[in-house]
Amino acid sequence: MTTDATPSAPTLEQVAARAGVSRSTVSRVVNESPHVTDEAVAAVREAIEALGYVPNRAARTLASRRTHAIALVVPESTAKVFADPFFASVVQGVALHLADTDYTLTMMIASEANSEKTRRYLLGGNVDGALVVSHHSGDHSYARLGRSLPVVFGGRPLSAEESGSYFVDVDNAAGAEAVTRHLIEAGCRRIATICGPQDMPPGVDRLSGWRRAVQSAGLQDDLVEVGDFSPRSGAEAMTRLLDGGQEFDGVFVANDQMAAGALSVLRARGKRVPADVAVAGFDGDIYGETSEPPLTTVLQPSVALGARMAEVLVDRLEGREVERVTMMPIDLVVRASTRR
């Protein structure tokens, strides 16, 4: 176990030295003065980014009092956040845990277009810490936040830059391997997969788990299509699999939303599930419960995951000992989509 220590904050002088400008120029950039050249602004912002500098006005605020506010940051589009039950469950878990503390919750939907605005807010003394869910490998700015602000991620790090991060996750690879083995035990011998985005840890790990299971069974691992975790992408991926001309009798889909889309295409093409194609998913959300037929899936405890993220962050803020890595349990739920 480790005790979290607050990193030493870089100074205005260090930013000025790195940027090759005066201290007053840095101050003008921080205060968004129009009387600074574009070149100086770029140099100062690069230095602030590299050093993880927090403006003095925020540092003074943090030194004198805490905000007792925590931000939940979701680097996705608004449409995706409100369509995906996973995010609602995580928010519920975070809120349930914080209800018994002095901390309040601020939710920030931080698409790529407003990521810099989000970072400025987080580093501006408005919150004591942040929870980041659904981060992509390109979201390096959120990894850098940890230099100046306590951060806990929902999901393991994907990049080396995030290797020292605090995170809460499930064993996505083991879950994918288990449900794929279930398909094999159900008699499937040509198993395809519709995997998630390969710039996100769940997408990478669930593909790895599927591949490990089929290779261990001596089966082929060449039927792979990629989706973005949405129902539409699952339908499109299933269409590509069927149009590819190769036979398959089972498919592991990396989340229940994509699986629901895939099932709709199988029905439209006259394929019986599970008699012709057995289908399994991942998440255990409403999409799998209400699909036709009901979906065999890996149940991940999203509410408990959100609560644990909040607990880890609060423990860090209160100076309590806390593990950097927390792995939550998962369960295989067998339903009609794989029962032959």
C-alpha positions in Angstrom: 0.0 0.0 0.0 1.1 3.5 -0.6 0.3 6.8 1.0 -0.4 9.5 -1.6 1.8 12.6 -1.4 0.8 15.9 -3.0 3.3 16.7 -5.8 5.3 19.8 -5.4 3.7 22.6 -7.5 5.7 24.2 -10.3 6.2 28.0 -10.0 5.5 30.9 -12.3 9.3 31.4 -12.5 9.8 27.8 -13.7 7.1 28.3 -16.4 8.8 31.5 -17.5 12.2 29.9 -17.7 10.9 27.0 -19.8 9.0 29.2 -22.1 11.9 31.7 -22.5 9.8 34.7 -21.5 9.5 37.0 -18.6 7.5 36.3 -15.5 5.1 39.2 -16.3 4.5 37.6 -19.8 3.5 34.3 -18.1 1.1 36.2 -15.8 -0.5 38.0 -18.8 -1.0 34.7 -20.6 -2.5 33.1 -17.5 -4.9 36.1 -17.1 -5.8 35.9 -20.8 -4.5 39.4 -21.6 -4.8 40.3 -25.3 -1.4 42.1 -25.1 0.7 39.1 -25.8 2.1 37.8 -29.1 0.8 34.5 -30.4 4.3 33.0 -30.2 4.6 33.9 -26.5 1.1 32.5 -25.8 2.0 29.2 -27.5 5.3 28.9 -25.6 3.8 29.7 -22.3 0.9 27.2 -22.8 3.4 24.5 -23.8 5.4 25.2 -20.6 2.2 25.1 -18.5 1.2 21.8 -20.1 4.6 20.2 -19.7 5.1 21.3 -16.0 1.5 20.9 -14.9 1.4 24.4 -13.6 -1.6 25.6 -11.5 -2.1 29.4 -11.7 -1.3 31.2 -8.4 -4.8 32.3 -7.8 -5.9 28.7 -7.7 -2.9 27.7 -5.6 -3.7 30.3 -3.0 -7.4 29.1 -3.0 -6.3 25.5 -2.5 -3.8 26.5 0.2 -6.3 28.4 2.2 -9.4 26.2 1.8 -10.6 23.2 -0.1 -13.6 23.3 -2.4 -14.9 19.8 -1.4 -16.0 19.4 -5.0 -15.1 16.5 -7.2 -15.4 16.4 -11.0 -16.5 13.4 -12.9 -15.0 13.8 -16.4 -16.3 11.8 -19.4 -14.3 12.4 -22.6 -17.1 11.5 -25.0 -19.9 13.3 -26.9 -23.0 14.3 -25.1 -25.1 12.0 -27.3 -23.0 8.9 -26.4 -23.0 9.7 -22.7 -26.7 9.9 -22.4 -27.3 6.8 -24.7 -25.0 4.5 -22.8 -26.4 3.0 -19.5 -22.8 2.3 -18.3 -22.2 6.0 -17.7 -25.5 6.4 -15.8 -24.5 3.4 -13.5 -21.1 4.9 -12.8 -22.6 8.3 -12.0 -25.0 6.6 -9.7 -22.2 4.8 -7.9 -20.1 7.9 -7.5 -23.1 9.9 -6.2 -24.1 7.2 -3.7 -20.6 7.1 -2.2 -20.3 10.9 -2.1 -23.7 11.2 -0.4 -22.1 10.2 2.9 -19.2 12.6 2.6 -18.7 16.4 2.5 -17.9 16.3 -1.2 -20.2 17.4 -4.0 -20.1 16.1 -7.6 -19.7 18.1 -10.8 -20.1 16.1 -14.0 -18.2 17.3 -17.1 -18.8 15.9 -20.6 -15.5 16.7 -22.2 -15.5 16.0 -26.0 -12.3 16.6 -27.9 -13.6 20.0 -29.0 -13.7 21.3 -25.4 -11.0 19.2 -23.7 -8.7 22.2 -23.2 -11.5 24.2 -21.6 -12.1 21.3 -19.3 -8.5 21.1 -18.3 -8.4 24.8 -17.5 -11.4 24.4 -15.2 -10.0 21.4 -13.4 -6.6 23.1 -12.8 -8.3 26.4 -11.9 -8.9 25.6 -8.2 -12.5 24.7 -8.8 -12.3 21.0 -7.6 -10.2 19.0 -5.2 -9.8 16.0 -7.5 -11.2 14.3 -10.6 -12.6 11.0 -11.8 -12.1 10.2 -15.4 -14.2 7.6 -17.2 -14.0 6.2 -20.8 -10.6 7.8 -21.6 -8.9 7.1 -24.9 -5.3 6.5 -25.6 -5.0 10.0 -27.1 -6.3 11.7 -23.9 -2.8 12.3 -22.7 -3.9 15.6 -21.1 -5.9 13.7 -18.5 -2.9 11.6 -17.6 -0.9 14.8 -17.1 -3.5 16.1 -14.7 -2.2 13.7 -12.1 0.9 15.9 -11.7 -1.1 18.7 -10.2 -4.5 17.2 -9.2 -5.5 13.9 -7.6 -7.1 11.8 -10.4 -8.6 8.3 -10.4 -9.4 6.6 -13.7 -12.2 4.2 -14.5 -10.2 1.7 -16.5 -6.6 0.6 -16.6 -4.0 2.9 -18.3 -3.4 2.2 -22.0 -0.3 4.4 -22.4 3.0 4.4 -20.6 2.4 8.0 -19.6 -0.5 6.8 -17.4 1.4 3.9 -15.9 1.5 5.4 -12.4 -2.1 6.3 -12.3 -4.7 5.3 -9.8 -7.5 3.3 -11.4 -10.5 1.0 -10.8 -11.3 -1.6 -13.4 -12.6 -5.1 -14.1 -10.5 -7.8 -15.7 -11.8 -7.3 -19.3 -9.5 -9.8 -20.8 -10.5 -12.6 -18.3 -14.2 -11.8 -18.8 -13.9 -12.0 -22.6 -11.9 -15.2 -22.4 -14.5 -16.8 -20.1 -17.5 -15.9 -22.2 -15.7 -17.1 -25.4 -14.9 -20.4 -23.7 -18.6 -20.7 -22.9 -19.3 -20.3 -26.6 -16.8 -23.1 -27.3 -18.4 -25.3 -24.7 -21.8 -24.6 -26.3 -20.4 -26.3 -29.5 -19.2 -23.3 -31.5 -16.2 -24.0 -33.7 -16.0 -20.8 -35.9 -16.2 -17.9 -33.5 -16.1 -14.3 -34.8 -15.8 -11.2 -32.6 -17.0 -7.6 -32.9 -14.5 -5.8 -30.8 -14.5 -2.3 -29.3 -12.2 0.7 -30.2 -8.6 -0.2 -30.1 -7.6 3.2 -28.5 -9.5 2.2 -25.4 -8.4 -0.3 -22.8 -11.7 -2.3 -22.8 -11.6 -2.6 -26.5 -8.0 -3.9 -26.5 -8.4 -6.2 -23.5 -11.7 -7.8 -24.6 -10.2 -8.6 -28.0 -7.2 -10.1 -26.3 -9.3 -12.3 -24.1 -11.4 -13.6 -27.1 -8.2 -14.3 -29.0 -6.7 -16.1 -26.1 -9.7 -18.4 -25.8 -10.0 -19.3 -29.5 -6.3 -19.9 -29.9 -6.2 -22.1 -26.8 -8.9 -24.2 -28.3 -7.0 -24.5 -31.6 -9.6 -22.4 -33.5 -9.1 -19.7 -36.0 -8.9 -16.0 -34.9 -9.2 -14.2 -38.2 -12.9 -13.1 -38.0 -12.6 -9.7 -36.4 -14.7 -6.6 -37.0 -14.3 -3.3 -35.0 -17.1 -1.2 -33.6 -17.4 1.9 -31.4 -19.5 0.3 -28.6 -22.8 1.7 -30.1 -25.7 -0.4 -31.4 -25.4 1.0 -34.9 -21.7 0.0 -35.1 -22.6 -3.5 -33.9 -25.2 -3.8 -36.7 -22.7 -2.5 -39.3 -20.0 -4.9 -38.1 -22.4 -7.9 -38.2 -23.4 -6.9 -41.8 -19.7 -6.9 -42.7 -19.2 -10.4 -41.2 -22.2 -11.8 -43.0 -21.2 -10.2 -46.3 -17.7 -11.4 -46.0 -18.7 -14.9 -47.1 -17.1 -16.8 -44.3 -19.2 -19.1 -42.1 -19.3 -18.7 -38.4 -21.5 -20.3 -35.7 -20.7 -18.0 -32.8 -19.8 -14.4 -32.1 -18.5 -12.6 -29.0 -19.5 -8.9 -29.1 -17.4 -6.6 -26.9 -20.5 -4.9 -25.3 -24.2 -5.5 -25.1 -25.1 -2.4 -27.1 -23.2 -3.6 -30.1 -24.6 -7.1 -29.5 -28.2 -5.7 -29.7 -27.4 -4.2 -33.1 -25.8 -7.4 -34.3 -28.9 -9.4 -33.2 -31.1 -7.1 -35.3 -29.1 -7.9 -38.4 -29.0 -11.6 -37.8 -32.9 -11.6 -37.5 -33.2 -9.6 -40.7 -31.0 -12.1 -42.5 -33.0 -15.0 -41.3 -30.4 -16.4 -38.9 -31.6 -18.2 -35.9 -30.0 -17.3 -32.5 -28.6 -19.5 -31.1 -29.4 -22.4 -33.4 -27.4 -20.9 -36.4 -25.3 -18.3 -34.5 -24.8 -18.2 -30.8 -24.2 -14.6 -29.5 -22.6 -13.4 -26.3 -21.9 -9.8 -25.1 -20.3 -7.9 -22.2 -21.5 -5.4 -19.6 -24.8 -6.9 -18.3 -26.9 -3.8 -19.1 -30.5 -3.2 -20.2 -29.6 -3.9 -23.8 -28.7 -7.5 -23.0 -31.7 -8.0 -20.7 -34.2 -6.8 -23.2 -32.7 -8.2 -26.4 -34.5 -11.0 -28.4 -33.4 -13.5 -27.3 -32.0 -12.4 -24.0 -28.2 -12.1 -24.2 -25.5 -14.2 -22.5 -23.1 -11.6 -21.2 -20.3 -10.7 -18.7 -21.8 -8.7 -15.9 -19.6 -5.9 -14.7 -20.7 -4.1 -11.5 -20.8 -0.5 -12.9 -22.5 1.0 -9.9 -20.0 -0.5 -7.6 -17.2 0.5 -9.9 -18.3 4.2 -9.7 -18.6 4.0 -5.9 -15.1 2.5 -5.6 -13.6 5.2 -7.8 -15.1 7.8 -5.6 -13.9 6.0 -2.5 -10.3 5.8 -3.8 -10.3 9.5 -4.6 -11.8 10.6 -1.3 -9.2 8.5 0.5 -6.5 10.2 -1.4 -7.8 13.6 -0.6 -8.1 12.7 3.1 -4.6 11.4 3.2 -5.6 7.8 3.8 -3.6 4.8 2.5 -5.0 3.5 -0.8 -4.0 1.0 -3.4 -3.3 2.4 -6.9 -5.1 -0.5 -8.6 -8.5 -1.9 -7.7 -10.0 -4.8 -9.7 -13.8 -5.4 -9.4 -15.4 -8.8 -9.7 -17.3 -9.9 -12.8 -19.8 -12.7 -13.5 -20.8 -14.7 -16.5 -24.6 -14.7 -17.0 -25.9 -17.4 -19.3 -29.1 -16.6 -21.2 -31.0 -17.9 -24.2 -28.7 -16.4 -26.9 -26.2 -19.2 -26.3 -28.4 -22.1 -25.1 -28.6 -24.7 -27.8 
